[in-house]
Amino acid sequence: MSATTATPATGRLVLLNPGPVNVHEDVRAAMASPDQCHREPEAAALMTRVREKATRVSGGDDTDTSVLLAGSGTAALEAAFSSIVPADGRILILDNGNYGERLWRIVDVHGIPHRRMEFGWCNPIDVDAVDRALSEDPGITHVGLVHHETSTGMLNPLREIGAVVAKHGRQFAVDAISSLGSERLDLRADHIDWCVGTANKCLEGLPGVSFVTAPRQRLEELEDVPARTFYLDLYGHFISQDRKNAPLFTPALQVMTALEQAIDRSLAEGVEGRAARYTALAEQIRTGLAERGVRFLLPAEQRANSVTNVYVPEGMTYDELHDGLKAEGYVVYSTQEQLEGVFRVANMGQLDGDDIAGFLAAFDRVVAKYADRGV
């Protein structure tokens, strides 16, 4: 693809990909925090503050805590899903897209006993089928779910599945990487035992820090679960951060400083406020694309508030659309190969209505170049 990075009138590249996102100037400025040693008291104080704020933004209270990881959301995801299932346990993976498949790949590569329920891309998860599976199989100890499956843009029924998992007395592990901060999520109300989040999506931070939020009791119980990995051993990180007030390994302190700024902004805006802002932007995108005759992948009631998956207009390829938009200063995102001909337009991050209007105008100019060409 083209490396052209011409920007629109705003003077920046507008990121319409589902993370990383355009961030607030306060967040970006935090990356210029002073050099420091990660074993010093000020670094420990930063880590403690960010852990507490990550817990709050996840809907936790004083009985919960967060464990920070240096790495993308996948690092925290692998730390959780490789660490929480005991040797005599088994996890049920609910899979209806690329990231549900990723959960399965993580437990599979670690040799963790599991069952995979595939519902098919673009298909909603059948809550009654999950209920039956748990009723019929008492050996399942955990259930894993992706809340926002960005490969299709689908928002899965978190609260309904959480209630079913709790009814059967199993533990619920949630990939909230693409939902935390903008979609309704609460550890207590949704019966979540393990919540995985990251900095650089709806929390509007920068890539490099992710976290796992859980009840302290659940983390303490991991003492009896043999470690399956060295760097991503969740219990090891918890013990070091919580009891020794020190990181287990070298953290990304500048990125963590930026995350603190981002979470402060998230807490001030509130989930409802951010959801309203994102929903308004998503509706502007969806209305504009519908007026242009673009076909949507999912019906409106299944879509999350931060990503819209649509088909590439006829007469052009995704690469032509992407490169043309990027030359205008807007970055969209392809889907995985299972959905060839579909692309994603995200509205996460520090975007406004002018950004969306500029994108739609650029979309018109790019599509017009190919309007008269055959497929």
N, C-alpha and C positions, 0 to 999 in steps of 0.2 A: 504494500500500500504506500501511498504518497507520504512523504515526511513533511509536507507543507504544514506550517502552523500559523498561517495568517489569522489574525484575530478580528472580531467584529468591533463595532464602535466603542464597546466597553473597554477595549484595550486588553482583553484577556481571552484565553481559550475557554469556551463555555463547555463544561463537562456534563454531557447528558448520558453518560455511562453509569451503571449502578455501582459506583465507588471505584476508585477514590473520587472525592467530590471537590467542588469549589468551596473553600473554607473562608471564614470571617478573618478580617485582618488581625484581630486579637489572637486568633489561634495561630496564624502564620508567624506573628511576631514572637510568640512563645517559643518557637523553634530556635530563636537567637538567645536563649537563656545561657548564662555563663557556663563554661566548662567546669565540671565537678567530678569528684570521685564517688562512685556508687556505694562505697562503704562508709561514707561520712553521714553525720546525723541529719543534715539537710536533705540528703537523698532519701533517707529512711522516712523522714517526715512527709516528703512528697509522695512516696509510695503508699504510705498509710492514708493520706488524704484521698488519693485517687481510688484506692480500694473502697473506701467508705462511700465516695460519690458514685462509683460504679454500682455499688449495692443499692443505693437510693434510686438511681435512674432505672434499675431493674425492678423496682417495686418491693425491694427487701426491707427488712427492719434490723433491729439490734441482734436478732437471733441468726441473721445471715451474714455472709461476708463474701468478698471477691478475691480471687487469685489472679494476679497479673502475669501475662506471658509476653516476652519479646518476640513478636512475629505477627503475621497476618491472622485473620480470623481462623484460618485452617489450623494454625498452631494450637490455639485454644480448643478448637474442636477436636483435634487429635488427642490433646492432653486429656480432655474429658472422656471421650468415648473409648480410649485405650486404658483408662484408669478406673472407671467406676464399676465395671462388671466383675464380680468375684469369680473365682475359679469354678465354682459350682453353679454360677448364674448363666443366664442367657438373655440376649436383648432382641427385641422385635423392632426392626427397622421399617418405617413407613416411607415408601418410595413412590413419588409421582413426578419426578423430574431429575435433572442433572445433580442437584445438591442432595436429594434423597439418596441417589446412587452413591454419592461421595461418602455419606454416612456408612453405607454398606461396605464400601471399599476400605474404609478405615478399620472397621471391626474385623473384616476379612483378613487384611494384611497382618493384623496382630493375632490372628488365630483365636479370636473371641467367639465363643458359641453364640449363634444368632439365628434368627429367622427373618427373611426378607419378604414383605408384602408389597408387591409391585401393582400399582393401580394404573400405570400408563401415563405418559406425559400428557398434560392438559386435562387429565381426569381428576375430579375431586376425590379426596380420601373418604372412603365409606366408613363413617363412625360406627355403624352397627356391625360391620365386618371386623373392626378392631375389637369391639366388645365381645363378639363371638370367639375370636382368636384367643383372647385372654381367658375367657371362660373355659375353653377347651384345652388350654395348655398351661397348667400351673407351674411348669418349669420356667416360664418367662418371668424374669425378675425386673427387667427394664424395658422401656419403650422409647425409641428415638424418633424425633419429628423435626422437619424443617418448617419453620413458621411461614416465612415468605420465600417461596420457591421462585427465585428470580429468572431461572431459565425459561419459565413460561409467564412469569408475572403473577402467579397465583398465590393468594393468601389462604393458607390452610386453616381449618377450624380448631385453633389452639385450645380455646376454653372448653369446647365440647369433648375433645380427645383427652384433655387433662382430667376432666370429670370422670371419664370412663376408666382411665388409668388409676385414679385415686380410688374409685369404687372397688377395683380389684386388688388394691393394696400393693401396686407395683410402683417403681420409681420412673419418673418422667424426665427425659433429657431433651432439651430443645435447642436447636440451632436457631438463634434469634439474630444472627449476624446482619441480616438485611431488613429487620423489622424493628429492632430495639431503638426507641427514641421517637418513632413516628406512628407505630401501631399500638393498639391496646395490648398491654402485657403486664402481668402482675404475678409475682412468685406465689403469693398466697391464693389469690382468686383463681388462678389457672393451674394450681396444684403442681407447680414446676419444682423439681428437685435439683435440676442442673440446667443453668441458663448460660449459653455461650454468646458473647457479644464481641464487637470489634470497634475500633476507633473511627474508621474512615468511611462509614456509610451514613446512616441516619443520625448518628451522634455528631457528625460533621467535624471529626478530627482528621488527623493525618495517619497514613499507614505506618504500622510498626509496633503497635501495642494491641493486644486482645486480652480477654479475661473470661473467667468462669465464675459465675455467682451461684451460691448454694447455701442451704442451711449449714451452720457450723457442725451440727450433729452429723450430717452426711459426710462432710469432709473428714471429721474425726474417725468415722467408720472405715475410711480408706486405709487406716493403719493395718487392717487385716487382709487387704487385697495386695497380692504380690505385684511389684512394679513390672510393667511390660516394656518400658522404655526408659532411657536415662535422662535425656534433656527435657522431655515432656511429661515426666512423672508428676501428676497433679498433687499427690500427697506430699512429695518432697518440696514442691514450691510452696504449698500451704504451710507446712511446718516452718520453713525458713522465714516466710513473710510474716506469719502470725505469731510465732513463738520467739523467733530470734530477731524480729523486726529488721530483716535484711533480705535482699534478693538472693535466690539460690545461685543464679548466674548473672552476668552483666546485663542490666536492663538498658533500654533505649530512653535515657533520661530526658533528652530534649523532646522526643515524641510524647513521652509521658506528661511533660509539662504542658505541651499543646493539648493533650487529651483532657487535662484538668480544666483548661480554659473552655474547651468544647463542651464538657459535661456541665460546667457552670452555666453556660448559655442554654444548654438543654433543660436543665432544672428550672432556670428562670422562665423560659418559654413554656415549659410544661408539655407533656405528651399531647394533650388536647390542642394546645396552640400550634404545635408543630404539625400535628395531623391536619388541622384546618388549613395551614399554609400549604402543605404538600398537596392536599386534596384539591385546593383551588388551582394550583399549577397543573396537576394531572388533568383536571377537567378542561383547562385551557388547551393542553396538548391534544386531548382526545376529541374535543369539539373541533379544533382546527384540522386534525387529520381526517375526521369523519366528513367534514365539509369538502375535503379534497378527494374523497372516495377511497381512502385507504382502508384495507380490511384488517380487522383486529383478530388476534389469536384467541382471546378468551371473551366470554360474555362479561358485561359490566359488573355483575354481582360477584364475580370470582376474583377481580383484580385487587391488588394491593394499592395503596395510595402513593407509591413512589416509583413505580415502573410500569410502562405500557409496552406490550409486545405486539408488533404489527408486521404485516407482510410488505416486502419491498415492492414498490410500484412496478407494474408490468412495463417491459421494454428496457429495463436496466438491471444491472447486477448489484449485489450488496456492496462490493468493492467500489463500484462507480458512485453509488450513493454516499458511502462513507467518505471517500476521498474528496468528492465535491463539497460535502458539508464541512469537512475539516479545513479545506481551503477557504471557506467562508468563516471559519472560527468556531465550529460546533462539532463535538465528538459524540457520535452514537456508537452503539455496541451491537455486535452480531450475537446470535444465539449459537448453541452448540450444533453439531452437524445433524443431529436428529431432527432439527427444525430448520433445515436449509431454506433460505428465502424469507426468513423472519429476522427482524432486528428489534432492538430494545431502545426505548427513549426513557431515560430516568429523570426524575425531578428532585433527587436528593440534593442536599447541600444549599449553599448560599446563592439561590437563584431567585429571580423575580419575574413579573409578567413581561417586562421588556425583553428579558432573555428568551422567553418562550416565543414572543412575537417575532423576534429576530430569527429564531430557528425556523419558524414556519415560513417566513419570507425567503430565507436561504433555501429551504426545502423546495419551494416553488421554482426558484431559479435553477436549481440543480436538476429537478425532474423535467423542467422544460427543455433542457438540452437533449433529452432522450425521447421526448414525446412522440416524435414522428418515426422513430426507428423500430423495426420489427424486433420481436423477442429473440 
